[in-house]
Amino acid sequence: MKFLFDFFPILLFFVAFKVWDIFIATGVAIAATFVQVGVFWWKHRRFERMHLITLALIVVFGGLTIFLRDETFIKWKPTILNWLFAAAFPLSQVIGKKPLVQRMLETNISLPETVWGRLNLIWVIFFTLMGAVNIYVAYSFDTDTWVNFKLFGMMGLTVLFVIAQAFYLAKHMPESAEIPESNEES
């Protein structure tokens, strides 16, 4: 359910773009992100950092898009967001002495320090590439193709990345203890 909640503004942006245009879709995305942050605050009495970063970026880049009537700004927003995430992962080791990915996942899984470090680097590479691919699509294709990529391509690549990460993690998970068989006969 959280996955749908996080993609709520993107889905509304997509629908508004298909019905109207990039400028109305951008306004819808800005409003939807405000609603997203507000609903989260109302339910949990706290903010999620990712929601606030996304809100700030959509207000700045979306606002420039609408004000200047230039879709270039909204097309840069996913790249900036991805590159900010890419920068946060290595900074987390300097600031907090633990990789960000370890902080996010360590309550659910236990891994050796070297694996956490590699996994953190993999996330840096993923976010860096996602930002670069977004810019490539934004400048190489028309706006309709970019909007489709933003929803389906980026989501699809993220799902593939998470699946690949699961396989990587499975290789490094400690084997579960085997239950000894009973020697009793009936």
Short mmCIF file of the C-alpha atoms (twelve columns), coordinates in Angstrom:
data_MODEL
# 
_entry.id   MODEL 
# 
loop_
_atom_site.group_PDB 
_atom_site.id 
_atom_site.type_symbol 
_atom_site.label_atom_id 
_atom_site.label_alt_id 
_atom_site.label_comp_id 
_atom_site.label_asym_id 
_atom_site.label_seq_id 
_atom_site.Cartn_x 
_atom_site.Cartn_y 
_atom_site.Cartn_z 
_atom_site.pdbx_PDB_model_num 
ATOM 1   C CA . MET A 1   0.000  0.000   0.000   1 
ATOM 2   C CA . LYS A 2   2.913  2.355   0.781   1 
ATOM 3   C CA . PHE A 3   4.195  1.762   -2.749  1 
ATOM 4   C CA . LEU A 4   0.918  3.082   -4.212  1 
ATOM 5   C CA . PHE A 5   0.889  5.982   -1.765  1 
ATOM 6   C CA . ASP A 6   4.422  6.974   -2.819  1 
ATOM 7   C CA . PHE A 7   3.506  6.814   -6.518  1 
ATOM 8   C CA . PHE A 8   0.191  8.650   -6.107  1 
ATOM 9   C CA . PRO A 9   1.532  12.015  -7.447  1 
ATOM 10  C CA . ILE A 10  3.258  10.316  -10.398 1 
ATOM 11  C CA . LEU A 11  0.091  8.450   -11.348 1 
ATOM 12  C CA . LEU A 12  -1.984 11.643  -11.196 1 
ATOM 13  C CA . PHE A 13  0.691  13.472  -13.223 1 
ATOM 14  C CA . PHE A 14  0.469  10.739  -15.870 1 
ATOM 15  C CA . VAL A 15  -3.344 10.847  -16.052 1 
ATOM 16  C CA . ALA A 16  -3.446 14.654  -16.163 1 
ATOM 17  C CA . PHE A 17  -0.829 14.692  -18.930 1 
ATOM 18  C CA . LYS A 18  -2.823 12.218  -21.020 1 
ATOM 19  C CA . VAL A 19  -6.030 14.245  -20.543 1 
ATOM 20  C CA . TRP A 20  -4.598 17.786  -20.747 1 
ATOM 21  C CA . ASP A 21  -0.942 18.775  -21.129 1 
ATOM 22  C CA . ILE A 22  2.415  18.905  -19.335 1 
ATOM 23  C CA . PHE A 23  1.661  22.190  -17.582 1 
ATOM 24  C CA . ILE A 24  -1.648 21.096  -16.053 1 
ATOM 25  C CA . ALA A 25  -0.071 17.723  -15.213 1 
ATOM 26  C CA . THR A 26  2.740  19.529  -13.412 1 
ATOM 27  C CA . GLY A 27  0.231  21.547  -11.385 1 
ATOM 28  C CA . VAL A 28  -1.610 18.346  -10.526 1 
ATOM 29  C CA . ALA A 29  1.670  16.736  -9.417  1 
ATOM 30  C CA . ILE A 30  2.465  19.702  -7.186  1 
ATOM 31  C CA . ALA A 31  -0.997 19.581  -5.577  1 
ATOM 32  C CA . ALA A 32  -0.888 15.784  -5.225  1 
ATOM 33  C CA . THR A 33  2.502  15.947  -3.520  1 
ATOM 34  C CA . PHE A 34  1.183  18.505  -1.032  1 
ATOM 35  C CA . VAL A 35  -1.756 16.157  -0.363  1 
ATOM 36  C CA . GLN A 36  0.630  13.202  0.001   1 
ATOM 37  C CA . VAL A 37  2.759  15.027  2.582   1 
ATOM 38  C CA . GLY A 38  -0.339 16.297  4.406   1 
ATOM 39  C CA . VAL A 39  -2.009 12.889  4.584   1 
ATOM 40  C CA . PHE A 40  1.192  11.299  5.822   1 
ATOM 41  C CA . TRP A 41  1.497  13.971  8.523   1 
ATOM 42  C CA . TRP A 42  -2.153 13.550  9.501   1 
ATOM 43  C CA . LYS A 43  -1.789 9.758   9.851   1 
ATOM 44  C CA . HIS A 44  1.670  9.561   11.459  1 
ATOM 45  C CA . ARG A 45  2.296  13.023  12.971  1 
ATOM 46  C CA . ARG A 46  5.699  13.105  11.295  1 
ATOM 47  C CA . PHE A 47  7.200  13.720  7.864   1 
ATOM 48  C CA . GLU A 48  9.209  11.349  5.731   1 
ATOM 49  C CA . ARG A 49  12.403 12.887  4.434   1 
ATOM 50  C CA . MET A 50  11.828 11.485  0.937   1 
ATOM 51  C CA . HIS A 51  8.378  13.084  0.737   1 
ATOM 52  C CA . LEU A 52  9.766  16.470  1.798   1 
ATOM 53  C CA . ILE A 53  12.633 16.304  -0.697  1 
ATOM 54  C CA . THR A 54  10.222 15.336  -3.450  1 
ATOM 55  C CA . LEU A 55  7.856  18.148  -2.428  1 
ATOM 56  C CA . ALA A 56  10.642 20.725  -2.518  1 
ATOM 57  C CA . LEU A 57  11.839 19.540  -5.932  1 
ATOM 58  C CA . ILE A 58  8.368  19.410  -7.477  1 
ATOM 59  C CA . VAL A 59  7.523  22.872  -6.147  1 
ATOM 60  C CA . VAL A 60  10.778 24.378  -7.471  1 
ATOM 61  C CA . PHE A 61  11.067 22.533  -10.790 1 
ATOM 62  C CA . GLY A 62  7.321  22.264  -11.345 1 
ATOM 63  C CA . GLY A 63  6.838  25.898  -10.431 1 
ATOM 64  C CA . LEU A 64  9.525  26.944  -12.915 1 
ATOM 65  C CA . THR A 65  7.922  24.730  -15.560 1 
ATOM 66  C CA . ILE A 66  4.539  26.402  -15.127 1 
ATOM 67  C CA . PHE A 67  5.829  29.942  -14.602 1 
ATOM 68  C CA . LEU A 68  8.247  29.913  -17.542 1 
ATOM 69  C CA . ARG A 69  6.100  27.598  -19.695 1 
ATOM 70  C CA . ASP A 70  9.189  25.409  -20.215 1 
ATOM 71  C CA . GLU A 71  8.872  21.658  -19.721 1 
ATOM 72  C CA . THR A 72  12.644 21.241  -19.400 1 
ATOM 73  C CA . PHE A 73  12.475 21.930  -15.662 1 
ATOM 74  C CA . ILE A 74  9.972  19.167  -14.869 1 
ATOM 75  C CA . LYS A 75  11.983 16.751  -17.000 1 
ATOM 76  C CA . TRP A 76  15.065 17.442  -14.874 1 
ATOM 77  C CA . LYS A 77  13.252 16.793  -11.562 1 
ATOM 78  C CA . PRO A 78  13.590 12.953  -11.611 1 
ATOM 79  C CA . THR A 79  17.269 13.257  -12.473 1 
ATOM 80  C CA . ILE A 80  17.963 15.695  -9.648  1 
ATOM 81  C CA . LEU A 81  16.031 13.480  -7.211  1 
ATOM 82  C CA . ASN A 82  17.902 10.346  -8.304  1 
ATOM 83  C CA . TRP A 83  21.262 12.104  -8.124  1 
ATOM 84  C CA . LEU A 84  20.464 13.438  -4.649  1 
ATOM 85  C CA . PHE A 85  19.720 9.874   -3.554  1 
ATOM 86  C CA . ALA A 86  22.941 8.694   -5.228  1 
ATOM 87  C CA . ALA A 87  24.858 11.291  -3.196  1 
ATOM 88  C CA . ALA A 88  23.072 10.402  0.060   1 
ATOM 89  C CA . PHE A 89  24.270 6.797   0.043   1 
ATOM 90  C CA . PRO A 90  28.037 7.458   0.214   1 
ATOM 91  C CA . LEU A 91  27.507 10.482  2.489   1 
ATOM 92  C CA . SER A 92  25.684 8.232   4.953   1 
ATOM 93  C CA . GLN A 93  28.914 6.343   5.619   1 
ATOM 94  C CA . VAL A 94  30.789 9.564   6.345   1 
ATOM 95  C CA . ILE A 95  28.083 11.149  8.494   1 
ATOM 96  C CA . GLY A 96  26.662 8.139   10.306  1 
ATOM 97  C CA . LYS A 97  29.396 5.515   9.961   1 
ATOM 98  C CA . LYS A 98  26.843 3.072   8.531   1 
ATOM 99  C CA . PRO A 99  25.760 2.725   4.916   1 
ATOM 100 C CA . LEU A 100 22.279 4.110   4.301   1 
ATOM 101 C CA . VAL A 101 21.095 0.804   2.871   1 
ATOM 102 C CA . GLN A 102 22.149 -0.902  6.112   1 
ATOM 103 C CA . ARG A 103 20.148 1.597   8.152   1 
ATOM 104 C CA . MET A 104 17.105 0.905   5.967   1 
ATOM 105 C CA . LEU A 105 17.333 -2.895  5.995   1 
ATOM 106 C CA . GLU A 106 19.285 -4.045  9.067   1 
ATOM 107 C CA . THR A 107 16.173 -4.571  11.199  1 
ATOM 108 C CA . ASN A 108 15.061 -7.222  8.695   1 
ATOM 109 C CA . ILE A 109 18.324 -8.846  7.599   1 
ATOM 110 C CA . SER A 110 21.826 -9.386  8.894   1 
ATOM 111 C CA . LEU A 111 24.777 -9.104  6.512   1 
ATOM 112 C CA . PRO A 112 28.545 -8.789  6.791   1 
ATOM 113 C CA . GLU A 113 29.948 -5.235  6.692   1 
ATOM 114 C CA . THR A 114 31.541 -5.794  3.270   1 
ATOM 115 C CA . VAL A 115 28.196 -6.810  1.767   1 
ATOM 116 C CA . TRP A 116 26.516 -3.713  3.217   1 
ATOM 117 C CA . GLY A 117 29.247 -1.584  1.642   1 
ATOM 118 C CA . ARG A 118 28.862 -3.247  -1.776  1 
ATOM 119 C CA . LEU A 119 25.091 -2.984  -1.591  1 
ATOM 120 C CA . ASN A 120 25.373 0.716   -0.775  1 
ATOM 121 C CA . LEU A 121 27.616 1.198   -3.828  1 
ATOM 122 C CA . ILE A 122 25.128 -0.701  -6.004  1 
ATOM 123 C CA . TRP A 123 22.400 1.750   -4.924  1 
ATOM 124 C CA . VAL A 124 24.676 4.695   -5.786  1 
ATOM 125 C CA . ILE A 125 25.266 3.251   -9.250  1 
ATOM 126 C CA . PHE A 126 21.551 2.539   -9.735  1 
ATOM 127 C CA . PHE A 127 20.427 6.065   -8.813  1 
ATOM 128 C CA . THR A 128 23.194 7.648   -10.881 1 
ATOM 129 C CA . LEU A 129 22.221 5.601   -13.931 1 
ATOM 130 C CA . MET A 130 18.506 6.272   -13.424 1 
ATOM 131 C CA . GLY A 131 19.198 10.006  -13.430 1 
ATOM 132 C CA . ALA A 132 21.312 9.722   -16.577 1 
ATOM 133 C CA . VAL A 133 18.745 7.567   -18.373 1 
ATOM 134 C CA . ASN A 134 16.000 10.066  -17.501 1 
ATOM 135 C CA . ILE A 135 18.002 12.906  -19.085 1 
ATOM 136 C CA . TYR A 136 18.747 10.769  -22.133 1 
ATOM 137 C CA . VAL A 137 15.045 10.005  -22.654 1 
ATOM 138 C CA . ALA A 138 14.028 13.625  -21.937 1 
ATOM 139 C CA . TYR A 139 16.373 15.008  -24.588 1 
ATOM 140 C CA . SER A 140 16.179 12.188  -27.145 1 
ATOM 141 C CA . PHE A 141 12.427 11.668  -27.343 1 
ATOM 142 C CA . ASP A 142 9.233  13.690  -27.345 1 
ATOM 143 C CA . THR A 143 7.429  14.643  -24.135 1 
ATOM 144 C CA . ASP A 144 4.816  11.909  -24.497 1 
ATOM 145 C CA . THR A 145 7.535  9.249   -24.629 1 
ATOM 146 C CA . TRP A 146 9.285  10.822  -21.637 1 
ATOM 147 C CA . VAL A 147 6.065  10.803  -19.570 1 
ATOM 148 C CA . ASN A 148 5.497  7.126   -20.431 1 
ATOM 149 C CA . PHE A 149 9.102  6.356   -19.488 1 
ATOM 150 C CA . LYS A 150 8.781  8.315   -16.251 1 
ATOM 151 C CA . LEU A 151 5.894  6.137   -15.125 1 
ATOM 152 C CA . PHE A 152 6.445  2.754   -16.724 1 
ATOM 153 C CA . GLY A 153 10.151 2.729   -17.544 1 
ATOM 154 C CA . MET A 154 11.429 4.089   -14.265 1 
ATOM 155 C CA . MET A 155 9.026  1.963   -12.247 1 
ATOM 156 C CA . GLY A 156 9.920  -1.127  -14.283 1 
ATOM 157 C CA . LEU A 157 13.650 -0.515  -13.899 1 
ATOM 158 C CA . THR A 158 13.189 -0.014  -10.166 1 
ATOM 159 C CA . VAL A 159 11.259 -3.283  -9.825  1 
ATOM 160 C CA . LEU A 160 13.962 -5.118  -11.802 1 
ATOM 161 C CA . PHE A 161 16.627 -3.551  -9.605  1 
ATOM 162 C CA . VAL A 162 14.851 -4.644  -6.416  1 
ATOM 163 C CA . ILE A 163 14.476 -8.200  -7.766  1 
ATOM 164 C CA . ALA A 164 18.170 -8.307  -8.711  1 
ATOM 165 C CA . GLN A 165 19.025 -6.981  -5.255  1 
ATOM 166 C CA . ALA A 166 16.947 -9.746  -3.666  1 
ATOM 167 C CA . PHE A 167 18.961 -12.368 -5.565  1 
ATOM 168 C CA . TYR A 168 22.195 -10.671 -4.491  1 
ATOM 169 C CA . LEU A 169 21.049 -10.580 -0.873  1 
ATOM 170 C CA . ALA A 170 19.943 -14.228 -0.979  1 
ATOM 171 C CA . LYS A 171 23.517 -15.258 -1.810  1 
ATOM 172 C CA . HIS A 172 24.783 -13.542 1.321   1 
ATOM 173 C CA . MET A 173 22.068 -14.470 3.795   1 
ATOM 174 C CA . PRO A 174 23.097 -16.898 6.525   1 
ATOM 175 C CA . GLU A 175 21.586 -20.318 6.018   1 
ATOM 176 C CA . SER A 176 18.755 -21.058 8.396   1 
ATOM 177 C CA . ALA A 177 19.372 -23.669 11.037  1 
ATOM 178 C CA . GLU A 178 18.131 -27.097 10.055  1 
ATOM 179 C CA . ILE A 179 15.611 -28.850 12.253  1 
ATOM 180 C CA . PRO A 180 17.012 -32.199 13.370  1 
ATOM 181 C CA . GLU A 181 14.991 -35.193 12.232  1 
ATOM 182 C CA . SER A 182 13.399 -37.354 14.844  1 
ATOM 183 C CA . ASN A 183 14.769 -40.900 15.168  1 
ATOM 184 C CA . GLU A 184 11.566 -42.146 16.726  1 
ATOM 185 C CA . GLU A 185 9.650  -44.830 14.859  1 
ATOM 186 C CA . SER A 186 5.906  -45.126 14.996  1 
# 
